[in-house]
Amino acid sequence: MAIKKLTTKEIDNAKVADGKTETILRDGDGLEFRVTASGRYWQMRYQFAGRRRVLSINEDERERDGEAKPDEHRLSTARRWRGWCRLQLAKGIDPAQARQDLAAADQQLILDQQHQQKLAELERETKAAEAALHAARMTFSELFNRWERVQLSNRKDQGSETRRSFQKDVFPLLGNLYADEINRQHIARVLHDIVERGAKRMANHTLSDLRQCFGYAIGAGLLENDPTSHLKKTSFGGNSIERDRVLSESELRYLLQTALPNCKLSFKYQAAIRVLLGTAARIGELLRAQRSHIDLTTRTWFIPADNAKNGISHLIYLSDFAMSGFNEIFSLLEHPEWLFMDRRGESHVCVKTLTKQISDRQTNTAMSGRSQNTQALVLSGGKWTPHDLRRTAATLMGELGVAPHVIEKCLNHKEKDKVIRTYQLQRLEAEQREAFILLGERLALLANTEADNVILLNRHTA
């Protein structure tokens, strides 16, 4: 937030409070008015050659103005002196050295008309430099627009969700502030306001986006400091504990045999849950899927890079279990392109649709206009989400003997080691195919209502 400019009255009334040694009033851009027991004076704080420096007001100007002259004149003189200092800095000159150079010159020239003209010219240059400096500074809204054009627009939604949330929560407080004046207190206020209305996850997302925005500015040489540094998500309602929910085989059997058929979820979304278990795919990848992505002849599902969370295309082999889910989805299709069509028939449904429907069936209170089957999908191990099905599928693969590096391929995880990612490009398609078959066979066995003698895998659960 910009520092409030001083007034003559504030300077005139400034005094040292009881128990204090001094009072400091700031007029912005490094100019300070200090009041101590021994006197009242101006000083300029600035940084030169990587070092912070403090320069007292020019003695010649203080003597020339005199204590008897009005405070307004002293204030304007101090501001003119500040402008002169900033002009020197803009030229790459240390104001302290420049003042010494001026002091070494003939002091009588100060009273000459020629020198007065130089002072007038210097004042004009100072005003022009200050005008150029302010013109070059960006407000936060202007910085956001640059970030949006260069980086944010590369997101799958072209940054529309981030812009929407910033318009609601960030721009009202920070939009008109100069980006280089924003500090941690400003950022914290934005985040606390979001938390106080109960949107803790949104506060975390906003902090991440703000950090990326200021990171871009620093990398592009637009700013020197990041006001989001040292701010932690845990301070704004964030959860530092990673989710580790994995459905046990007894839960899977109950889910597939009893809960799903009786939860009054549409047949298409019941099939979607089975597909997620059989493919270890992400919910968004499935809800964005198109007819052309699934080949029932070769038994494969191609996930294009635009649909994948990490931007890497992926090919999944479909076991009999996964095929049965897709066959049911195909039998219920209402659109020539989208597997899960939105209400307008123009695109896919919102990727949060199934997550909400599953959550609605694991709650104690029904919401207006939502499912009234509030306990239909409750499992003994606690609340679960579509992403937990992905984790469950991967864990089940491991328990069936699939090697960890093959599971990583099945999950389409990006290799963290840059050397391996660069030089080892094998897809392990045969190994992935075998892993998906093993997973599908186990899920089919758990879903079989006639297989009562299935020996469940012994899994440790927290």
C-alpha positions in Angstrom: 0.0 0.0 0.0 1.4 3.4 -0.9 2.8 5.5 1.9 0.6 8.5 2.8 2.2 11.8 2.0 3.1 14.1 4.9 1.4 17.4 5.6 2.7 20.6 7.1 0.5 20.1 10.1 1.9 16.6 10.8 5.5 17.9 10.6 4.7 20.9 12.8 3.0 18.7 15.5 5.6 15.9 15.4 7.2 15.3 18.8 9.0 12.5 20.7 6.5 10.3 22.6 7.1 9.6 26.3 9.6 6.7 26.7 10.8 7.0 23.2 14.1 8.4 21.9 12.8 9.6 18.5 9.9 9.9 16.1 10.1 9.1 12.4 7.7 10.4 9.8 7.9 9.0 6.2 7.0 10.8 3.0 7.8 7.9 0.7 10.6 7.1 -1.7 13.1 7.1 1.1 12.4 10.6 2.5 12.1 10.7 6.4 11.5 13.5 8.9 13.2 12.6 12.3 12.4 14.2 15.6 14.8 13.6 18.5 15.5 15.3 21.8 18.4 17.2 20.1 16.6 18.5 17.0 14.4 18.0 14.0 15.8 17.2 10.5 15.2 15.4 7.2 17.2 12.5 5.8 17.1 10.3 2.7 17.4 6.5 2.7 18.5 4.8 -0.5 20.5 1.9 -1.9 23.6 2.3 -4.0 26.1 -0.3 -5.2 24.2 -3.0 -3.2 24.5 -1.1 0.1 21.9 0.7 2.1 22.8 4.3 2.9 21.4 7.3 4.8 22.0 10.9 3.8 21.0 13.9 5.9 19.5 17.0 4.2 22.0 19.3 2.5 23.3 21.7 5.2 23.3 24.6 2.6 19.6 24.1 1.9 18.8 23.9 5.7 20.7 27.1 6.3 19.3 28.9 3.3 15.7 28.0 4.2 16.2 28.9 7.9 14.2 27.8 10.9 12.1 30.9 10.8 10.6 30.2 7.4 7.2 28.3 7.2 7.2 24.5 7.5 5.5 24.3 4.1 8.6 25.7 2.5 10.8 23.2 4.4 8.6 20.4 3.2 8.7 21.4 -0.4 12.5 21.9 -0.2 12.9 18.4 1.3 10.8 16.9 -1.5 12.9 18.8 -4.1 16.0 17.5 -2.5 14.6 14.0 -2.6 13.9 14.4 -6.3 17.5 15.5 -6.8 18.8 12.4 -5.0 16.7 10.1 -7.0 17.8 11.8 -10.2 21.5 11.1 -9.2 20.6 7.5 -8.6 18.9 7.3 -12.0 22.2 8.5 -13.5 24.2 5.9 -11.6 25.7 8.5 -9.2 25.8 8.2 -5.4 23.9 11.3 -4.1 26.4 11.6 -1.2 29.3 11.8 -3.7 27.3 14.2 -5.8 26.7 16.5 -2.8 30.4 16.5 -1.9 31.2 17.5 -5.5 28.7 20.3 -5.3 30.1 21.4 -1.9 33.6 21.5 -3.4 32.4 24.0 -6.1 32.4 27.7 -5.5 29.6 28.4 -3.0 29.1 31.9 -4.4 27.7 30.5 -7.6 24.6 29.4 -5.7 23.5 33.1 -5.6 24.3 33.7 -9.2 21.5 33.9 -11.8 23.3 31.3 -13.8 23.1 28.9 -10.9 19.5 29.7 -10.4 18.8 28.7 -14.0 20.7 25.5 -13.4 18.5 24.8 -10.4 15.4 25.4 -12.4 16.7 23.1 -15.1 17.6 20.5 -12.5 14.1 20.7 -11.1 12.6 20.2 -14.5 14.8 17.2 -15.0 13.8 15.9 -11.6 10.1 16.2 -12.4 10.7 14.5 -15.8 12.6 11.7 -14.1 10.0 11.2 -11.5 7.3 11.2 -14.2 9.2 8.6 -16.2 9.8 6.5 -13.1 6.0 6.4 -12.2 5.1 5.7 -15.8 7.4 2.7 -15.8 5.9 1.3 -12.6 3.2 -1.3 -12.9 0.1 -1.8 -10.8 -0.6 -5.3 -9.7 -3.4 -5.5 -12.3 -1.0 -4.6 -15.1 1.5 -7.2 -13.8 -1.2 -9.8 -13.8 -2.1 -9.0 -17.4 1.5 -9.5 -18.4 1.7 -12.8 -16.5 -1.6 -13.9 -18.1 -0.4 -13.2 -21.6 3.0 -14.9 -21.2 2.3 -17.9 -18.8 -1.1 -18.2 -17.4 -2.8 -18.4 -20.8 -0.9 -21.7 -21.4 -3.1 -23.5 -18.9 -5.8 -25.8 -20.1 -8.5 -23.2 -19.3 -6.4 -20.3 -20.6 -6.2 -19.0 -17.0 -10.0 -18.2 -16.8 -10.5 -19.8 -13.4 -7.5 -17.9 -11.9 -8.7 -14.6 -13.4 -12.2 -15.2 -12.0 -10.9 -15.8 -8.5 -8.5 -12.9 -8.6 -11.3 -10.6 -9.8 -13.2 -11.7 -6.7 -10.5 -11.8 -4.0 -7.3 -10.1 -5.1 -7.9 -7.2 -7.4 -10.3 -5.3 -5.0 -7.4 -5.1 -2.5 -4.2 -5.2 -4.6 -5.3 -4.3 -8.2 -4.5 -0.6 -8.0 -1.4 -0.8 -5.8 2.0 -0.6 -7.5 3.4 -4.1 -7.7 6.7 -3.1 -6.1 4.9 -1.8 -3.0 3.0 -4.9 -2.3 4.3 -6.7 0.9 3.5 -9.8 2.9 0.9 -8.0 5.0 -1.0 -7.2 1.8 -0.9 -10.9 0.6 -1.8 -12.2 4.1 -4.8 -9.9 4.3 -6.1 -11.3 1.0 -5.6 -14.9 2.1 -7.2 -14.3 5.6 -10.3 -12.8 4.0 -10.7 -15.9 1.8 -10.2 -18.2 4.8 -12.7 -16.3 6.9 -15.4 -17.0 4.5 -14.7 -20.8 4.7 -12.8 -21.2 1.5 -9.5 -22.7 2.8 -8.6 -24.6 -0.4 -9.3 -21.4 -2.5 -6.9 -19.5 -0.2 -4.2 -22.1 -0.9 -4.8 -22.0 -4.6 -4.7 -18.2 -4.5 -1.3 -18.3 -2.7 0.1 -20.6 -5.3 -1.1 -18.4 -8.1 0.2 -15.3 -6.5 3.6 -16.9 -5.9 3.7 -17.9 -9.6 2.8 -14.4 -10.7 5.5 -12.7 -8.6 8.0 -15.5 -9.6 7.3 -14.6 -13.3 7.9 -10.9 -12.5 11.2 -11.6 -10.8 12.4 -13.9 -13.6 11.4 -11.3 -16.2 13.4 -8.6 -14.3 10.2 -6.6 -13.5 10.5 -6.9 -9.7 13.2 -7.5 -7.2 11.3 -9.0 -4.3 8.6 -11.7 -3.9 6.1 -10.7 -1.2 4.7 -14.2 -1.0 8.0 -15.6 0.3 7.9 -17.3 3.7 4.1 -17.5 3.6 3.0 -21.1 4.2 -0.2 -22.7 3.1 -0.6 -24.2 6.6 -1.0 -20.7 8.0 -4.1 -20.2 5.9 -6.0 -23.4 6.5 -3.9 -25.6 4.3 -3.4 -29.3 5.2 0.2 -30.4 5.1 -0.8 -34.1 5.4 -1.1 -35.9 2.1 -4.2 -38.0 1.5 -3.5 -41.7 1.8 -7.0 -43.1 1.6 -6.9 -46.6 0.0 -10.0 -48.7 -0.2 -9.5 -52.1 1.3 -10.6 -55.2 -0.7 -13.6 -55.7 1.7 -14.6 -52.1 0.9 -14.2 -52.7 -2.8 -16.3 -55.8 -2.6 -19.1 -54.0 -0.8 -18.8 -51.0 -3.1 -19.0 -53.0 -6.3 -21.6 -55.6 -5.2 -23.9 -53.6 -2.9 -23.3 -49.8 -2.6 -23.0 -48.9 -6.3 -26.1 -50.8 -7.5 -28.2 -49.2 -4.7 -26.9 -45.7 -4.5 -29.3 -44.3 -7.2 -26.3 -42.9 -9.1 -26.9 -43.0 -12.9 -25.8 -46.1 -14.7 -23.3 -44.2 -16.7 -21.6 -42.8 -13.6 -21.7 -46.2 -11.9 -19.8 -47.5 -14.9 -17.5 -44.5 -14.7 -16.5 -45.5 -11.2 -15.7 -49.0 -12.4 -13.6 -47.6 -15.3 -11.7 -45.4 -12.9 -10.8 -48.5 -10.7 -9.9 -50.6 -13.7 -7.7 -48.0 -15.4 -6.2 -46.0 -12.5 -7.1 -42.9 -14.5 -7.8 -39.4 -13.2 -11.4 -38.3 -13.0 -10.9 -35.3 -15.3 -9.3 -37.5 -17.9 -12.4 -39.7 -18.0 -15.0 -36.9 -18.0 -13.2 -35.2 -20.9 -12.9 -38.4 -22.9 -14.4 -38.6 -26.4 -15.6 -41.5 -28.5 -12.6 -41.4 -30.7 -10.2 -41.9 -27.8 -11.5 -45.4 -27.0 -10.9 -48.2 -29.4 -13.0 -51.2 -28.4 -11.3 -53.3 -31.1 -7.7 -52.9 -29.8 -9.0 -52.5 -26.3 -7.2 -49.2 -25.6 -8.0 -45.8 -24.3 -5.9 -43.0 -25.6 -5.6 -39.9 -23.3 -4.3 -36.9 -25.4 -1.9 -34.5 -23.8 -4.5 -31.8 -23.6 -6.7 -34.0 -21.3 -3.8 -35.3 -19.1 -3.1 -33.4 -15.9 0.7 -33.4 -16.6 0.4 -32.7 -20.3 1.7 -36.1 -21.3 -0.4 -38.3 -23.6 -1.1 -41.8 -22.3 -2.3 -45.2 -23.6 -4.2 -47.5 -21.3 -4.9 -51.2 -22.1 -8.5 -52.1 -21.2 -9.0 -55.3 -19.3 -12.3 -57.2 -19.4 -13.4 -55.3 -16.2 -12.6 -51.9 -17.8 -14.1 -52.9 -21.1 -17.4 -53.8 -19.4 -17.5 -50.3 -17.9 -16.9 -48.6 -21.3 -19.4 -50.9 -23.1 -22.1 -49.7 -20.6 -21.1 -46.1 -21.1 -21.2 -46.5 -24.9 -24.7 -48.0 -24.7 -25.9 -44.9 -22.9 -24.2 -42.3 -25.1 -26.4 -39.2 -26.0 -23.8 -37.3 -28.0 -21.7 -38.2 -31.1 -18.5 -36.9 -29.5 -18.5 -36.6 -25.7 -18.8 -39.6 -23.4 -20.2 -37.4 -20.7 -22.1 -34.5 -22.3 -23.0 -31.3 -20.5 -26.6 -30.1 -20.4 -26.2 -27.9 -23.4 -24.8 -30.7 -25.5 -21.8 -28.5 -26.5 -19.0 -30.0 -24.4 -18.1 -32.4 -21.6 -19.6 -32.1 -18.2 -17.8 -30.2 -15.4 -14.9 -32.4 -14.2 -16.2 -31.9 -10.6 -19.6 -33.4 -11.4 -18.9 -37.0 -10.3 -16.9 -35.9 -7.3 -19.8 -33.9 -6.0 -22.3 -36.8 -6.6 -20.0 -39.2 -4.7 -19.6 -36.7 -1.9 -23.3 -36.0 -1.6 -23.7 -39.8 -0.9 -21.3 -39.6 2.0 -22.8 -36.9 4.2 -25.2 -36.5 7.1 -27.2 -33.6 5.7 -28.8 -33.5 2.3 -28.4 -30.2 0.3 -31.2 -28.6 -1.5 -31.4 -29.7 -5.2 -28.8 -32.5 -4.5 -29.0 -36.2 -3.9 -31.0 -37.3 -0.9 -29.2 -40.6 -0.7 -26.8 -39.2 1.8 -25.3 -42.4 3.2 -25.5 -44.6 0.0 -21.7 -44.7 -0.7 -20.4 -44.6 2.9 -17.6 -47.1 3.4 -16.2 -48.5 6.6 -12.7 -46.9 6.1 -14.1 -43.3 5.9 -14.9 -40.8 3.2 -13.4 -41.4 -0.3 -13.1 -39.5 -3.5 -12.6 -40.4 -7.2 -8.9 -39.8 -6.8 -8.7 -42.3 -4.0 -9.8 -44.9 -6.6 -6.7 -44.1 -8.6 -4.6 -44.6 -5.5 -6.4 -47.8 -4.7 -5.9 -49.2 -8.2 -2.1 -48.5 -8.0 -1.9 -50.0 -4.5 -3.7 -53.1 -5.7 -1.3 -53.5 -8.6 1.6 -53.4 -6.2 0.0 -56.1 -4.0 -0.5 -58.3 -7.0 3.2 -58.1 -7.7 3.5 -55.4 -10.3 6.9 -53.6 -10.2 6.8 -50.0 -8.9 8.3 -48.6 -12.1 5.6 -50.3 -14.2 2.9 -48.9 -11.9 4.4 -45.4 -12.4 4.0 -46.0 -16.2 0.4 -47.1 -15.7 -0.3 -44.0 -13.7 1.4 -41.8 -16.4 3.5 -40.1 -13.8 6.3 -37.9 -15.0 9.7 -39.2 -14.2 11.3 -37.0 -11.5 14.9 -37.8 -12.5 15.8 -35.6 -15.4 18.5 -38.0 -16.7 16.2 -41.0 -16.7 13.4 -38.8 -18.2 15.8 -37.7 -21.0 17.5 -40.9 -21.9 15.1 -43.8 -20.9 12.1 -43.4 -23.1 10.8 -47.0 -23.1 7.0 -47.2 -22.6 6.9 -50.8 -21.2 3.7 -51.4 -23.0 3.7 -55.2 -22.5 4.3 -54.8 -18.8 1.6 -52.2 -18.5 -0.8 -54.4 -20.4 -0.1 -57.3 -18.0 -0.5 -55.0 -15.0 -4.0 -53.8 -16.2 -5.1 -57.4 -16.8 -4.0 -58.4 -13.3 -5.8 -55.4 -11.8 -9.0 -56.1 -13.9 -9.1 -59.8 -13.0 -8.9 -59.0 -9.3 -11.6 -56.3 -9.5 -13.8 -58.7 -11.4 -13.4 -61.3 -8.7 -14.3 -58.8 -6.0 -17.3 -57.6 -8.0 -18.6 -61.2 -8.5 -21.5 -61.7 -6.2 -21.2 -65.5 -6.6 -17.6 -65.7 -5.5 -18.1 -65.8 -1.8 -14.9 -67.7 -1.0 -12.5 -65.0 -2.2 -9.4 -64.7 0.1 -8.9 -61.0 0.6 -5.4 -59.6 0.3 -3.9 -58.8 3.7 -3.3 -55.0 3.6 -2.2 -52.9 6.6 -4.5 -49.9 6.9 -4.0 -47.0 9.2 
